[in-house]
Amino acid sequence: MKAYHMTTTPTTYCPLCETPTPRALLAQAGWISPEVETQLRNDHPEWRRSDGACPACVQQYLLQTLLNKGEAALHESIQAVWPLDAEAAFGALPTPLRLHADPRFTGKDVTLAMVDSAFYPHPDLCMPSNRIRAWVDASLPSLQALYFKPNDTPRWPGWDAAASGQWHGTMTSVAAAGNGWLSQGLYRGLASDAHLVLIQTMDRDGNITNDSILRALRWLRQNRMALDLKVVNMSLGGDPISLKNNPIDAEIEMLVRAGVAVVVAAGNEGERRLLPPATAPSALTIGGLDDKNTFRDDEIELWHSNYGESLGGAFKPELVAPSIWVVAPVLPETDIAQEAQELFARRATGDQSCEGRIAECKLVTPYYQHVDGTSFAAPLTASVIACLLQANPKLSPFLIREVLVRSAEPIMQVAKERQGAGALHAGNAIKLALLEMHSKRNGHFISPELTEAMMSFVLHDHQARHVQIFGSWNEWRAGIIALRVEDGVWRAACPLPAAGRYHYKFLVNGERWRDDPANPEKMPDGFGGLNSVLVVAGKKQSDAN
């Protein structure tokens, strides 16, 4: 494996701020784009690439260049919460800035599983200490698992193959949880201190089958306690499969009920078309958005991601996240990795003939490129969840869904069915997560919950002062009164009606109707909103609507 240690001697001084800086880091200022160079020389006309600059100065000019495209007033606030102490970066917004992340929370001690094609033990996951806790090959019926410790150098069969399948899994895992080792921390994922479980599903022929996905999910469910697993990301799809009683969605439902949040990518075709695992009602299905690589909210557009509803009536996606201009690593030991080194060496000499190829390869440094697809929107969301769980370990999958949905920012003039609650906002989500301090019993919401004789409902709403449940089981005539069991949590129970399919809603404070947020099965109410759906099993009867 290639060594990626930075040379720390000899030391000289930054020509811009006079800070003592190793010559090797000064020289990396030669990587900057012509646009950033122009910005820097506006303030320092005498400066030349060959003079070099310390990482903090170059990064400051990078951010200034990017922020000039958006809200310049944001610059000061970003400087206050996000220290500019990392190696230079040269063309795309760092993910923590893009998502307005709270730098106090980095997914520390949270275990995140990535179910993907294949992986490479990238320095951003293994340096200075290893955070890969396990590698699993689920591509064959005889599943193989290897475990690693923080002081291990992780290796597994084919780790150094430089195969195309490793590209996808490496980029999604580093985009979510890389620590930016090859960028001195700048191009890190939000969950940069999380533990990782990497599950490979691509076989030797380059195929990802439904059976391999199912094996991966089943292994995670069976080993979740030993791994202390909290989050699973799935940026993949298998073969077309019947939506009715499909085992992948069923396995996801069991994982979520066991307390593991599951995030899946919606797909990139931009059609009303969802396939498992994106159809699982309890999974958080993530669509894409394009923020134009700026901070301007008025420039945000929807990415061409899939949308629709699952067989059970869950509307997808739940929210959208950046799926273009996302910074991810170049796969080491490949031809493009070698070419990237050569291109940036040429740029450092002032050779502008390399700019076209750098742009074509979407390179931002010799080690990183910007990528696109909902395959990256999903792990960004999973990384936010890891941060939420560090901030509040008591969060259940339901509360995580609630926090992300309530904190999302709607995109103007885009249909709700295509964006769900809106754009992922990490900073807002952390603020809400810190407020959700419920008891263990009341933090794990199941609504509705049916027994042989009774049905019960739970509503999580901190603005509620009075709650009733109305439904089609009695033609919406008499409401069931809910009782407040702790701050923000309301429960109600009543006898089970006859077998059938029913619609219901909560009435909050006698004036605000809302569907059941804990129940992903919905149907249009005919008035521009949604009813929640309740199915009582038994002898088949006509629809009770």
Sequence and secondary structure as in RCSB ss.txt:
>XXXX:A:sequence
MKAYHMTTTPTTYCPLCETPTPRALLAQAGWISPEVETQLRNDHPEWRRSDGACPACVQQYLLQTLLNKGEAALH
ESIQAVWPLDAEAAFGALPTPLRLHADPRFTGKDVTLAMVDSAFYPHPDLCMPSNRIRAWVDASLPSLQALYFKP
NDTPRWPGWDAAASGQWHGTMTSVAAAGNGWLSQGLYRGLASDAHLVLIQTMDRDGNITNDSILRALRWLRQNRM
ALDLKVVNMSLGGDPISLKNNPIDAEIEMLVRAGVAVVVAAGNEGERRLLPPATAPSALTIGGLDDKNTFRDDEI
ELWHSNYGESLGGAFKPELVAPSIWVVAPVLPETDIAQEAQELFARRATGDQSCEGRIAECKLVTPYYQHVDGTS
FAAPLTASVIACLLQANPKLSPFLIREVLVRSAEPIMQVAKERQGAGALHAGNAIKLALLEMHSKRNGHFISPEL
TEAMMSFVLHDHQARHVQIFGSWNEWRAGIIALRVEDGVWRAACPLPAAGRYHYKFLVNGERWRDDPANPEKMPD
GFGGLNSVLVVAGKKQSDAN
>XXXX:A:secstr
         SEEE TTT  EEEHHHHHGGGG  HHHHHHHHHH TT  GGG   HHHHHHHHHHHHHTTS TTHH
HHHHHHS   S    SS  HHHHTT  TT   TT EEEEEES     HHHHSSS  EEEEEE SSSS EEEE  T
TS    TTTTS  HHHHHHHHHHHHHH   GGGTTTT  TTTT EEEEEE B TTS B HHHHHHHHHHHHHHHH
HHTEEEEEE    S   STT HHHHHHHHHHHTT EEEEE  SS SB   TTTT TTSEEEEEEE TTSS GGG 
EE S  BEE TT  EE SEEEE EEEEEE  TTSHHHHHHHHHHHHHHTT GGGHHHHHHTTBSSSSEEEEESHH
HHHHHHHHHHHHHHHH TT  HHHHHHHHHHH B  TTS HHHHTT B  HHHHHHHHTT    HHHHS  SSEE
 SSEEEEEEE TT S EEEEEGGGTT S EE EEEETTEEEEEEE  SSEEEEEEEEETTTEEE  TT   EEE 
SSSSEEEEEEE SS      
